[in-house]
Amino acid sequence: MRVLHLTLKKKWFDMIASGEKREEYREIKPYWSRRLASICTPEYDAVKFRNGYRPDSPTVTVELDGIYSGFGRKEWGAPHERVYILRLGRILQAP
């Protein structure tokens, strides 16, 4: 299983860990385009979110249902422009 590792602020981490937030957003920039590879053929099966940079920071692993581009939900932190949308599935490992 290929796992994408991402760090989040506490608000978004808590919403994902509770199952409330079902998408995560990343800017459409060369860095994320390279990292997320091709939208048509995702290279990742899951996303491991970390709340902070310490080794003992809480983590949650969530199934990745797909990577798309579009406009996200403002209440989930999406900006006013097109972004990569990481559609999240079931929680595989809770904090």
C-alpha positions as CSV (number, residue, x, y, z in Angstrom):
1,M,0.0,0.0,0.0
2,R,1.4,3.4,-1.0
3,V,0.8,6.1,1.6
4,L,0.9,9.8,1.0
5,H,2.1,11.7,4.2
6,L,0.7,15.1,4.8
7,T,0.8,17.5,7.8
8,L,-2.3,19.5,8.8
9,K,-3.3,22.2,11.3
10,K,-5.3,20.9,14.3
11,K,-8.7,22.2,13.0
12,W,-8.5,20.2,9.8
13,F,-6.9,17.2,11.4
14,D,-9.7,16.9,14.0
15,M,-12.4,17.3,11.3
16,I,-10.8,14.5,9.2
17,A,-10.2,12.2,12.3
18,S,-13.9,12.6,13.3
19,G,-15.1,11.8,9.7
20,E,-16.6,15.2,9.2
21,K,-14.2,16.4,6.5
22,R,-14.2,14.1,3.5
23,E,-11.8,16.1,1.3
24,E,-8.4,17.7,1.6
25,Y,-7.1,20.4,-0.7
26,R,-3.7,21.3,-2.2
27,E,-2.8,24.1,-4.5
28,I,-2.4,23.4,-8.2
29,K,1.3,24.2,-8.4
30,P,4.3,22.3,-9.9
31,Y,5.3,20.9,-6.4
32,W,1.9,19.2,-5.9
33,S,1.6,18.2,-9.5
34,R,4.8,16.3,-9.3
35,R,4.0,14.9,-5.8
36,L,0.5,13.8,-6.7
37,A,1.6,12.4,-10.1
38,S,-1.2,12.0,-12.5
39,I,-4.8,12.7,-11.7
40,C,-5.9,9.9,-14.0
41,T,-3.7,7.2,-12.4
42,P,-3.3,7.8,-8.6
43,E,-0.2,6.4,-7.1
44,Y,-1.5,6.4,-3.5
45,D,-3.9,4.1,-1.7
46,A,-4.1,6.1,1.5
47,V,-3.2,9.3,3.2
48,K,-1.5,9.5,6.6
49,F,-2.3,12.9,8.2
50,R,-0.1,14.2,11.0
51,N,-1.0,17.1,13.3
52,G,2.4,18.6,13.8
53,Y,6.0,17.8,13.1
54,R,7.1,16.1,16.3
55,P,7.7,12.3,16.2
56,D,4.9,11.8,18.8
57,S,2.3,14.0,17.0
58,P,-1.1,12.3,16.5
59,T,-1.8,10.7,13.1
60,V,-4.8,9.3,11.3
61,T,-4.7,7.2,8.2
62,V,-7.5,7.5,5.7
63,E,-8.3,5.6,2.5
64,L,-7.8,7.7,-0.7
65,D,-10.7,7.4,-3.0
66,G,-9.3,9.6,-5.7
67,I,-7.5,12.8,-6.7
68,Y,-9.4,15.4,-8.8
69,S,-9.1,19.1,-9.6
70,G,-11.9,21.5,-9.0
71,F,-13.4,23.9,-6.5
72,G,-13.6,22.6,-2.9
73,R,-15.9,23.5,0.0
74,K,-15.2,26.8,1.7
75,E,-16.2,25.4,5.1
76,W,-13.5,22.7,4.7
77,G,-10.7,25.3,4.0
78,A,-10.8,25.4,0.2
79,P,-9.5,28.7,-1.4
80,H,-11.4,30.6,-4.1
81,E,-9.5,28.9,-6.9
82,R,-9.2,25.5,-8.5
83,V,-7.3,23.0,-6.3
84,Y,-6.4,19.4,-6.2
85,I,-9.1,17.6,-4.2
86,L,-8.0,14.5,-2.3
87,R,-11.3,12.6,-1.8
88,L,-11.1,10.6,1.4
89,G,-12.7,7.3,2.2
90,R,-13.0,5.3,5.3
91,I,-10.6,5.8,8.3
92,L,-8.1,3.0,8.4
93,Q,-6.2,4.0,11.6
94,A,-7.6,6.5,14.1
95,P,-5.5,8.7,16.5
